[in-house]
């Protein structure tokens, strides 16, 4: 979709500073989203490694009988969930702002062109 909007801007000869700032903000948001996804992936990998480390221990044998919802509860997990929720809200807000700015610039997403690229 980003490429389609950039193509629309070039067709409309929008080369001014406002458009460049919009593209930079969009790129910054994409990098931020990538960082958040890396953080989630790292957290999941740590959890898996931790669970694997306890799998054949006496603690692991006891944990098998306790539902996962109870064993994963810790203040750190709650804090992580709150932080992640905050980051997702921030991403959503920034994305809505970028869509509003795109509309203010008069940029359009040509569905025909974007479906061709996706195929």
N, C-alpha and C positions, 0 to 999 in steps of 0.2 A: 504494500500500500504506500509506503514511504516513497518508493521509486516512482509510482504513478503520480503522486502529488508533486514531486520535484519535476517530473516531465511536464505536468500541467503548468507549473510556474515558468518553465523555460519557454513553453508555447506562448504564454501571456507576456513574455519578456519581463518577468518580475525578477530583477537582479538587485533590488535595493537592499539596504542594510537590515530592514525589518524582516525580510524573508530569510536572510542569512542567520539572523538571531534565532528565528523560529527553528530552522534546521539544526542549529547548534543545541538549542534546548531539547529538541527531539532526540538528538544523538546522546546528550547527557542523560536523559531519562532511560534510553535503551541501555546505556552502560550501568546505570543504577539498578535497573531490573535484572541485568545479568549478574551483578554483585549479590543481589538478594537471592537469586536462584542458586548461586554458588554457595551462599551461606546455608540455605536449606539443605542442599546436597551434602555439605560437610557435616551438618548436624545429624542427618540421617545415617551417614557412614559411621560417625562416632558412636551413635546409638547401636548400630549393628555390630560394630567391633566390641563394644562393651557387653552386649548380650552374648556374643560368641565366646567372650572370655569367661563368662559365668556359666556357660552351658553345661559343663561337666563337673561343676563344683557343688558342694553341699548347698551353697546359697542358690545356685541355679536350680537344683532339684526342688527346693522349697518354693522358689518363684514360679515354677511350672504349675503349681496348684492355685496360685493367686491370679485373678483376672488381670490382663494387661492394663486396664484402666486404672487399677490400684497401684501397680508397681511402677508406672511411669510418672506418678504424681510426685512432684517435688517443687519447692519454691523456684528453683532455677528453670524448670520446664514451664511453669506458669509465667515467669518473667519473660522467657524467650517467646512464648505465645503472644504476650502483650506487645512485645517489641515488634514481632512479625506483623501483628495486626495493624500497628501504627504505621509500619513501612508500607503495607498494602494500601492503607487509606491514603497515604501520601502519594503513592504511585497513581492511584485512581484520580485523585484531585489534579495532579499535574497532567495526566492524560486528558482529562476533561478540559483543562485550560488550553492545552495544545490544540485540541479539536476546535474549541471556540476561536482561537487565534487563526487557525487554518480557514475557518469560515469567514472571519473578518478580512482575511487577505483575498478572499474570493477564489480560493483554490478548490478544485473539485477532484473527486476520485472517479475516474472513468471506469465503470464496472466492466465494460467490454474489454478494455485494455488490461485491467488487472486480472481478469479471468483467463486471458490468453497467457499471461506470464506465469500464472499458477499452474497451468496445464503442463 
